[in-house]
Amino acid sequence: MAASGSLKRNLGLWSIVGLGLGYMTPTVVFDTFGIVSGETNGAVPAAYLIALIVMIFTAFSYGKMVKVFPTAGSAYTYTRETMSPGLGFLVGWTSLMDYLLLPMVNCLIARLYMESLVPDAPPWVWVVLYTVIMTGIVATSMRGTANFNAVLLIFAIVMVALFCVIAVVNLTNGEGSGIVFSPEPFMHEGVHMSALLTGATVVCFSFIGFDAVTMYTNEAKHVNLMPKAILLTVVSGGLIFLTASYFAQQLFPDNSQFNIVDDPLPEIGLLTGGPVFLGFFLAAAFAATIASGLASHASVSRMLLVMGRNGVLPRKAFGYINPKTHTPMFNIILVGAVCLLAMSFSLEFISALINFGALIAFTFVNLTVIAHFAFRTRQVVDFKSAFNYVVMPAIGAILTGVLWVSLHETALIGGAIWLTIGIIYLAVLTRGFKRTVRSFDDPEADAEMSEPEAATE
């Protein structure tokens, strides 16, 4: 590991948006549909609408901060630089949990799909096979990862669109609610705001990809692309989720038609379009899962790279970039090893832990806008600047905070344990809190990671 290379600035706007959408997994709306429909009493689109509104406010905050701190550090960098190094470390630590677990979630979903198709095969075979393939692709090159992700993503989106078309035909023929356009999926008798907030905490897991694109800042052709890429990712993903969940809710007003409520995707495909459509629908779900696996695997490996290059994690291993592939090889292999844990854990438990870290990160990103622009640089001088730098991020922080306190008890307990481990590790790094924890965003390390644009492919 003596000779380390650098990242290349070769990702354009739509490559970054594609990676973000791939991370978000468009077909996950069908995997969680039964759970959210039960939680909200048949108002899944309303839960997605609440989550989308929260994420749009947060996306604006990410867009503001990524221009101020154009590095791959994301939420923890913003918190460190605008609030305190120790607090920034703990935000990064909680974010690390959901970033590390997301690739494993995709591996777990792929395992469940394969178990349903080939029930006699041992589950560990699919976990190992998936991990080896994903790790190999991500380790080869970032450009190749983006291109392969785009192909899988397009296929998944096409199948979601086809589902919506078939759903309209079925509704016209009197199936489901028998009505194509209706406000019922958003609000009807028996729907309560507390239940919608609980449902929103489940579906906010689907939006995590929009903030993950900040990890590609060092590989964007221009850093000015990032705010637009962030907003496009969250809005595009939100519209896909809203549209798909609306037609699914109209076609299946309750869960009475599902034998497996925890993951009704196969039954939704079969009941909507028959066996032939089910085959393509499952293929799209596989494609979306693989695309999300590629994007999440690549993203967390770069998060670990930032931590390694700045000395928070051992630099020789975590800060290493392979000079031939221009990828953080050690980190990619480590994330692959974490994916192997998909043999043991349940999807419900892992997704709950992911939401804990994600919502903490989202809350603090909103708060850092206020800390930086209102207090650190004192740029709030009129109504417009107050609205942009105080009102909007404050609304975003309040909304994400409301979702955080609405999390299930399992998520809060598991997240608290992870946070406690982080506090102990911080105490070790700082010799009992006597020293300032090292920066996640060292300019020298950042310069080493990115080649000048003239050297791009």
C-alpha angles and dihedrals in degrees: 000000000000095000111056126184132204141249119260126233097226106121119108128200098273093042089058093044089048091053089049093049090045088053090053093055105219094213094056087090087075095045093057097032096101094048094048093042089055092046094049099036093244102325104112095143090055090055090051091048091054091048092047092052090051092048094049091057089047092046090058089053092050089050092054095047098044089062091051094046107026098188137109091254100097121177098000093051092051092048094047095049097044103033118014139317093239094050090046090054092052092048088051091048093054090045089051089061096058093039092052093046098047095074088049091052090057090048089050093050091049089051091052092050092050092047089056091050098041106023095170096061118091111256094231090067092065092045093053094043093049093046095050093049095045094045092049094051095046092046093054100064142321092232091054091047091053093049095047090046090054093055093050093044094052091051092050094049092048090054092048088052091048090052090055092050093050090045090055090051092049093048090050088054091055101261122140111355089347091226124105098197121032139136090227096098089058102041135000139139112305096029114121129190093233090057091047090052090051089050090048091056088057096048095042084076085072093060099055093103094073093067093040090067088073085074088071094058091108090053099044115110088231127012088221088071092068103078091050092045092051094050094043090051096052095042095045093046092046093052091050092051093045095049096044094045091047095056092040090053092049091049094044108028090177139008096260093109095053124090092187110041095175093067112006096165095113092047092047089054094047096045092045103047110001130243096316094052089044090060093054092040092055090046089054090049089053090048093050091047092051092046090051090046091054094047096045093044092051093044099052092045088060092047089056088047091059090049091049096046090053097048099248087115124028105292100210092062107025096035095051122116118190106240093214102047097026089225132120094253101182092051093048091053091046092053088049089055090053089052089061088069087074085090090073115030132073124240093235094055096046095046090051091055091048092056091053094059096038096054093047090052092047092050094051094046088059091048093050091061089059093043094050104039101031101037112011100045099013095223094149100104106137143016094278095052091043090053094047099041104030114017100044097043090043090055089048092050092048093048095048089046091054090052091047094056088047092062120119118265092250091061093048094050095045092045092049090054091051091047091051090054088051092052090052091049090048089053090053093048093049097041093245096332090300094119134048112257112247119266121267088205111051108168091217092054090046091053090051092054099056128057117214115269092250089070096054125118 
